[in-house]
Amino acid sequence: MGQKDEVFFQIWEIDIPPKSKHLIWRVMLDRMPSRENLRKRNVNLDDYLCPFCTQREETISHVILSCKEIDVVWKQCFEWLNVLLSMYNEPRAYFLHNPDSLV
């Protein structure tokens, strides 16, 4: 079993609510209804920019990892939780490099 497969298996073993597991799984597979994914499915929108910063197309990676407006929220959440976190460019990369974070 490859590292990617192990991470996907570990998601379902985490002691968190099922809807949280489902969210992580969808993020890792890039199956969230981001504006980029909607555009790829030929859904017409007025624009495809991130609604928070309006600087880049809304992708899963952008919203979770690189949007400067959302970054402020993440930092406050991690500070509140007293968690140090190294961010990656892709959500999948974080979980693949930090599989213990799933347990």
Disulfide bonds with the S-S distance in Angstrom:
none
